[in-house]
């Protein structure tokens, strides 16, 4: 009955993930001072922070679904989950390679002091791990179609670009939050956002396929039938 509503182990995962995320947000808002070229747009210009909030919503809805044994909340959480996990895959997949090997592509001043590693993990690693564990151990296979998920990935990428255009004051020295976005030509920036959308969609497709390998459809069906007998 691992992949059905009411699983206590899933509740534990949700609570741990929420605690980690709340701590990361608290630390960020209390201790992280942005440099002059970023301070105007604030902390919510970063895709990392936006993705973290979405992940927190998914964990919260999931925890309530299991606690209340609500199929409606469980379905809602399962429909939000692929969007959150695809975004977190982008955050983790882009951040850590650049953070370790190409820091100058990520931040303007590579010599600046970074947040402590445990906070870094809470922001850029633990969310994707928590969502992945949830998917492969406690969830049925995603029901979102590839066509719908592709549209969501493109829409999220476009909305993020639109959001940055609104909150960043370029005329007074504001810049994009990631150095690889501060390119001279708008067409290049469009291409970057397009690639990010495609990478998010690719993450969705790979994870969706892996679920079918890790969890055989017949096992998933048996778990669902067994769960209904005890509800």
Secondary structure, DSSP 8 states (H G I E B T S, - for coil): -TTSTT-HHHHHHHHHHHHHHHHHHHHHHHH----HHHHTT-GGGSHHHHHHHHHHHHHHHHHHHHHHT-HHHHHHHHHHHHHHHHHHHHHHHHHHHHHHH-HHHH-S-TTS----HHHHHHHHTHHHHHHHHHHHHH-------HHHHHHHHHHHHHHHHHHHHHH--GGGT---SSGGG--S-HHHHHHHHHHHHHHHHHHHHHHHHHHHHHS-HHHHHHHHHHHHHH-
